[in-house]
Amino acid sequence: MPRTHSKPRPPVGRHARTPAFGPVRGVYVPRTADAGAFAMSTYGIPLLVLAVTDSAALTGLAFVLEWLPRLSAFALAGAAVDRVGSTRVLRIASILRALVVLAAAALLPAVGDGAGAVVTVMTLAAVTGVLTEFSYIAAETAGGAASRDAGEHAHRVQAVLLGIDQGATLAGPALAGVLLEYVGATGMLLTIAACSVLGAVLAPRQRPNWPQEAPIPVVQGMKTGWRTLRSLPALGWLCVGLLLSNTAIGLVQAAGPVLVIQQLGGTSSQVGLVWSAAAVASLAMVALARLAIDHVGLWPVGAAAAALASAACLVLAAADTYTVFLVLVALLMAGEAGMTVVLRTLRARLVPAEVFGSTLSLIILLLLAPFPIAGALVALTPAALLGHAITACAVLQALGLAVSFAKLRTHPAARRPVTPDARRSRSHRP
């Protein structure tokens, strides 16, 4: 993996960043554990709700309850990471998530299939949503530090991190579906708890490299992130396009269990297989994007990925078989993965380190805001009309991405490929 070729900055104050390991043990391994818990929670808990309630409306409501509290947690999570560092935040959030899912695993057999089970799974969706975002912000901040250390090769680090996320998406939904179908809710929840504990034990040992003698108010952190994003129009336009794109993707995710199980006659394990196939396609796109950015820069790669995602989503609503649905979702998520490499690389290049946590929280808040809205749409829309809702969101996605990448086209950071000299210097590093 790339290493920094510049001299390390001397510590500043008592909160200096103190990495104890290289990027593999210090960043990638704990990120893998947290991503596994993230993927199984995000995709497995809605499946659990559908299994317990057999209701499309409650499944959509669970998606709202899973994502809406996450949005309220981002500002606090970013301020906490900027204040005390990613290590402590990741450890606390991961341990609390493990305790919550273990409590749910103990309660579900005791409360039976009635209202108690509904309350338990809905509460589980909301609480794990909050804790997952705290751990995610901490892990992303550690990844941002590794990207800054990589210099011109930040996109390589981000490609590895995104590959880890997509690998977790490959294994997580399929494993959650199989465990839920063949072992039951207890086995799935115990696996989420095990991943959470592992993430806490292996948390990256990093602290902020600037002194913070007083806590950062949440509102101040949000204002700081907003000012930073407004000062970076390239990043801002990309966020606008991805916000509209995530509206369509969120609707597909929220409606996925209903479409596959109730309309296409599939099973819970087949729902997980859809997202596992999407992860395979995303991993391939990440590898391709990593190589292509070296030669042509961020913008051509991002524009091609945006075109792929838009085309796949526009056709998705017409899918009349499980296989066609699976292929189109895979293409949609592959396009999304390519755009995410571009976003993460621009974010690492442009956002100053001292406000990275606050700005990251705001960006993620903006990009994930559509997900609870998507869950509400699924809860309020008759199942027979979900295809029309997906088509409408796909049109907005295509228009938003076209405008965003048109605005981004002339920005130097988006057009600049990695130079041959930079590639040669990397190959000669020890």
C-alpha positions in Angstrom: 0.0 0.0 0.0 1.2 3.6 -0.6 3.1 5.3 2.2 3.7 8.9 2.7 6.8 10.2 1.1 6.8 13.4 3.1 8.2 13.9 6.6 5.6 13.4 9.3 4.4 16.5 11.0 5.4 16.9 14.6 2.7 16.4 17.2 0.7 19.4 18.1 -0.6 19.5 21.7 -1.7 16.5 23.7 -4.2 15.3 21.1 -1.5 14.5 18.4 -2.4 11.7 16.0 -0.5 8.6 17.1 -0.9 5.8 14.6 0.6 2.6 16.1 0.3 0.4 13.1 0.5 0.5 9.3 -2.5 1.1 7.1 -3.5 -2.6 6.9 -3.7 -3.3 10.7 -4.3 0.4 11.6 -7.1 1.2 9.1 -8.1 -1.6 6.8 -8.7 -4.4 9.2 -10.9 -2.5 11.7 -12.7 -0.9 8.8 -13.5 -4.4 7.5 -15.0 -5.5 10.9 -17.1 -2.3 11.2 -18.2 -2.5 7.5 -19.4 -6.1 8.2 -21.6 -5.0 11.1 -22.8 -2.0 9.1 -23.9 -4.1 6.1 -25.6 -6.8 8.1 -27.5 -4.2 10.1 -28.5 -2.1 7.1 -29.7 -5.0 5.0 -30.5 -7.6 7.6 -32.8 -5.7 10.0 -35.4 -4.7 7.3 -35.5 -8.4 6.4 -36.0 -9.2 10.0 -38.9 -6.7 10.2 -40.5 -8.2 7.1 -40.1 -11.7 8.6 -41.6 -10.7 11.9 -44.5 -8.5 10.6 -45.1 -9.7 7.0 -46.0 -6.1 6.2 -44.6 -4.0 3.4 -45.7 -0.8 5.2 -43.9 -1.7 8.4 -40.8 -2.7 6.4 -40.7 0.8 4.9 -41.3 2.3 8.3 -38.4 0.3 9.7 -36.2 1.7 6.9 -37.3 5.2 8.1 -36.6 4.4 11.7 -33.2 2.9 10.7 -32.1 6.0 8.8 -33.8 9.0 10.3 -32.0 8.7 13.7 -28.7 8.3 11.8 -29.1 11.7 10.2 -29.5 13.3 13.6 -26.4 11.6 14.8 -24.0 12.8 12.1 -23.3 16.3 13.5 -22.7 15.0 17.0 -20.5 12.1 15.7 -18.4 14.5 13.6 -17.9 16.8 16.5 -17.0 13.9 18.8 -14.4 12.6 16.4 -12.9 16.0 16.0 -12.8 16.4 19.8 -11.6 13.0 21.1 -10.4 11.1 18.0 -11.6 8.2 15.9 -10.4 5.4 18.3 -12.5 6.3 21.2 -15.7 7.0 19.2 -15.4 3.7 17.2 -14.8 1.6 20.3 -17.7 3.1 22.3 -20.2 2.9 19.3 -19.2 -0.7 18.4 -19.5 -1.9 22.0 -22.9 -0.3 22.5 -24.1 -1.7 19.1 -23.0 -5.2 20.3 -24.9 -4.8 23.5 -28.1 -3.6 21.8 -28.2 -6.5 19.3 -27.5 -9.0 22.0 -30.4 -7.6 24.0 -32.7 -7.9 21.0 -31.5 -11.5 20.4 -32.5 -12.3 24.0 -35.9 -10.5 23.9 -37.2 -11.7 20.6 -37.7 -15.4 21.7 -39.3 -14.2 24.9 -41.9 -11.8 23.4 -43.2 -14.1 20.7 -44.7 -12.8 17.4 -47.1 -10.1 18.7 -46.7 -6.4 19.4 -43.7 -7.0 21.6 -41.8 -8.4 18.6 -42.8 -5.4 16.4 -41.6 -2.9 19.1 -38.4 -4.8 19.6 -37.4 -4.9 15.9 -38.4 -1.3 15.3 -36.4 -0.1 18.3 -33.5 -2.2 17.1 -33.6 -0.5 13.7 -33.5 3.0 15.3 -30.8 2.4 17.9 -28.4 0.5 15.6 -28.9 3.2 13.0 -27.5 5.8 15.4 -24.6 3.7 16.7 -23.7 2.6 13.2 -23.2 6.1 12.0 -21.0 7.0 14.9 -18.7 4.1 14.1 -18.9 4.9 10.4 -17.8 8.6 10.9 -14.9 7.4 13.0 -13.8 4.8 10.5 -14.1 7.3 7.6 -12.1 9.9 9.5 -9.3 7.3 10.0 -9.5 6.6 6.2 -9.2 10.3 5.5 -6.0 10.5 7.5 -4.6 7.6 5.5 -5.6 9.3 2.2 -3.8 12.5 3.2 -0.7 10.5 4.0 -0.9 8.9 0.5 -0.7 12.3 -1.2 -1.3 12.1 -5.0 -2.3 8.4 -4.5 -5.3 9.3 -2.2 -7.6 7.6 -4.8 -5.8 4.3 -4.2 -6.4 4.4 -0.5 -10.1 5.3 -1.1 -10.4 2.5 -3.6 -9.2 0.1 -1.0 -11.6 1.5 1.6 -14.5 1.4 -0.9 -13.5 -2.2 -1.8 -13.7 -3.1 1.8 -17.2 -1.5 2.0 -18.3 -3.3 -1.1 -16.8 -6.6 0.1 -18.8 -6.3 3.3 -21.9 -5.6 1.1 -21.1 -8.7 -0.8 -20.9 -10.9 2.2 -23.2 -9.1 4.7 -26.6 -9.1 3.0 -26.2 -12.7 1.8 -25.0 -13.9 5.2 -27.8 -12.0 6.9 -30.4 -13.5 4.6 -29.0 -17.1 4.9 -28.8 -16.8 8.7 -32.3 -15.4 9.0 -33.8 -18.1 6.8 -31.9 -21.1 8.2 -30.8 -20.2 11.7 -33.2 -17.5 12.7 -32.9 -14.0 14.1 -30.7 -15.0 17.0 -27.9 -16.3 14.7 -28.0 -13.1 12.6 -27.9 -10.8 15.6 -25.1 -12.7 17.3 -23.0 -12.3 14.1 -23.6 -8.6 14.0 -22.5 -8.4 17.7 -19.3 -10.4 16.9 -18.4 -8.0 14.1 -19.0 -5.0 16.4 -16.8 -6.4 19.1 -14.0 -7.1 16.6 -14.2 -3.6 15.3 -13.9 -2.2 18.9 -10.9 -4.4 19.7 -9.1 -3.4 16.5 -10.1 0.3 16.4 -7.5 2.5 14.6 -5.2 4.1 17.2 -5.5 7.7 16.0 -6.1 11.1 17.7 -6.6 14.5 16.1 -3.4 16.3 15.2 -4.6 19.6 16.6 -5.4 20.7 20.1 -9.1 20.9 21.1 -9.2 22.2 24.6 -13.0 22.8 24.6 -15.8 20.7 23.1 -17.1 21.7 19.7 -20.8 22.5 19.8 -22.8 20.5 17.3 -24.3 23.6 15.7 -20.9 25.1 15.3 -19.6 22.0 13.8 -22.4 22.0 11.2 -21.7 25.6 10.4 -18.1 24.9 9.9 -18.8 22.0 7.6 -21.3 24.1 5.6 -18.8 26.9 5.2 -16.2 24.5 4.1 -18.5 22.8 1.6 -19.6 26.2 0.2 -16.0 27.2 -0.3 -15.4 24.0 -2.4 -17.9 24.3 -5.3 -16.6 21.2 -7.1 -17.4 19.1 -4.0 -20.7 20.8 -3.6 -21.9 20.1 -7.1 -21.0 16.5 -6.8 -22.9 16.2 -3.5 -26.0 17.7 -5.2 -25.9 15.1 -8.0 -25.3 12.2 -5.5 -28.1 13.4 -3.3 -30.6 13.0 -6.1 -28.9 9.7 -7.1 -29.2 8.4 -3.5 -33.0 9.1 -3.6 -33.4 6.6 -6.3 -30.9 4.1 -4.7 -32.6 4.4 -1.3 -36.0 3.7 -2.9 -34.6 0.6 -4.5 -33.1 -0.5 -1.2 -36.2 0.1 0.8 -38.5 -1.5 -1.7 -36.1 -4.4 -2.4 -37.6 -6.9 0.1 -41.1 -6.1 -1.0 -40.3 -6.3 -4.8 -38.3 -9.6 -4.5 -40.4 -11.5 -2.0 -44.0 -10.3 -2.7 -43.8 -9.4 -6.4 -41.1 -11.6 -7.9 -41.8 -14.6 -5.7 -38.3 -14.7 -4.1 -37.0 -15.5 -0.6 -35.1 -13.6 2.0 -31.8 -15.2 1.0 -32.5 -14.1 -2.6 -32.9 -10.5 -1.4 -29.5 -10.8 0.2 -28.1 -12.3 -3.1 -29.2 -9.2 -5.0 -27.0 -7.0 -2.9 -24.2 -9.5 -2.9 -24.3 -9.5 -6.7 -24.3 -5.7 -6.6 -21.2 -5.8 -4.4 -19.4 -8.0 -6.9 -20.1 -5.5 -9.7 -19.1 -2.6 -7.4 -15.8 -4.2 -6.5 -15.1 -4.7 -10.2 -15.9 -1.0 -10.8 -13.7 0.1 -7.9 -10.8 -1.8 -9.4 -11.4 -0.4 -12.8 -11.9 3.2 -11.5 -8.6 3.0 -9.6 -6.7 2.2 -12.7 -8.6 4.6 -15.0 -8.2 7.6 -12.6 -4.4 7.2 -12.8 -4.5 7.8 -16.6 -7.5 10.1 -17.3 -8.4 11.8 -14.0 -11.5 11.8 -11.9 -14.0 13.5 -14.2 -14.2 11.0 -17.1 -14.4 8.1 -14.7 -17.1 9.8 -12.7 -19.1 10.8 -15.7 -19.1 7.3 -17.2 -20.1 5.8 -13.8 -23.0 8.4 -13.6 -24.2 7.4 -17.1 -24.2 3.7 -16.1 -26.1 4.3 -12.9 -28.7 6.5 -14.6 -29.4 4.1 -17.4 -29.7 1.1 -15.1 -32.1 2.8 -12.8 -34.3 4.1 -15.6 -34.8 0.5 -16.8 -35.1 -1.1 -13.3 -38.8 -0.5 -12.8 -39.6 -2.5 -15.9 -37.8 -5.7 -14.6 -40.3 -8.6 -14.6 -38.0 -11.4 -13.5 -35.7 -11.9 -10.5 -32.7 -12.3 -12.8 -33.3 -9.1 -14.6 -33.9 -7.2 -11.4 -30.6 -8.6 -9.9 -28.6 -7.6 -13.0 -30.0 -4.1 -13.1 -29.4 -3.5 -9.4 -25.8 -4.7 -9.9 -25.2 -2.2 -12.7 -26.8 0.6 -10.7 -24.6 0.0 -7.7 -21.5 -0.4 -9.9 -22.1 3.1 -11.2 -22.7 4.3 -7.7 -19.3 2.8 -6.6 -17.5 4.6 -9.4 -19.0 7.9 -8.4 -18.1 7.2 -4.7 -14.4 6.8 -5.6 -14.5 10.2 -7.2 -16.3 11.8 -4.2 -14.0 10.3 -1.6 -10.9 11.3 -3.6 -12.1 14.9 -4.1 -13.1 15.0 -0.4 -9.6 13.8 0.7 -7.9 16.2 -1.7 -9.9 19.4 -0.9 -11.2 19.3 2.7 -8.7 20.7 5.3 -7.7 18.1 7.9 -8.6 20.3 10.9 -12.3 20.5 9.8 -12.5 17.1 8.2 -14.8 15.4 10.8 -17.3 18.3 10.7 -17.3 18.5 6.9 -17.5 14.8 6.5 -20.5 14.7 8.8 -22.3 17.3 6.8 -21.6 15.6 3.5 -22.8 12.3 4.7 -25.9 13.9 6.3 -26.8 15.5 2.9 -26.1 12.3 1.0 -28.1 10.0 3.4 -31.0 12.4 3.9 -32.9 10.7 1.0 -32.9 7.2 2.7 -35.6 7.8 5.3 -37.6 9.7 2.7 -37.3 6.5 0.5 -38.5 4.4 3.4 -41.5 6.7 3.9 -42.3 6.5 0.2 -42.3 2.7 0.4 -44.5 2.8 3.5 -47.0 5.1 1.9 -47.0 3.8 -1.7 -49.1 0.8 -2.7 -46.8 -2.1 -3.7 -48.2 -2.1 -7.2 -47.1 1.5 -7.7 -43.5 1.1 -6.4 -42.2 0.7 -10.0 -43.6 4.1 -11.0 -42.1 5.7 -8.0 -38.7 4.2 -8.9 -39.0 5.5 -12.5 -39.8 9.1 -11.3 -36.7 9.1 -9.0 -34.6 7.7 -11.8 -35.5 10.6 -14.0 -34.4 13.0 -11.2 -31.2 11.0 -10.7 -30.3 11.3 -14.4 -30.9 15.0 -14.6 -29.1 15.8 -11.3 -26.0 13.8 -12.3 -25.9 15.4 -15.7 -25.9 18.9 -14.3 -23.4 18.0 -11.5 -20.8 16.5 -13.8 -21.2 19.3 -16.3 -20.4 21.8 -13.6 -17.5 19.6 -12.4 -15.9 19.2 -15.8 -13.5 22.1 -15.8 -12.3 21.8 -12.2 -8.5 21.1 -12.0 -8.9 18.6 -9.2 -11.4 16.6 -11.2 -9.5 16.7 -14.4 -6.0 16.0 -13.1 -4.7 12.4 -13.6 -1.9 11.0 -11.5 1.3 12.1 -13.4 3.9 9.5 -14.7 6.5 11.1 -12.3 4.2 10.5 -9.4 3.6 6.9 -10.4 7.4 6.3 -10.8 8.1 7.9 -7.5 5.7 5.5 -5.8 7.1 2.5 -7.4 10.6 3.4 -6.1 9.5 3.9 -2.5 10.6 1.3 0.1 
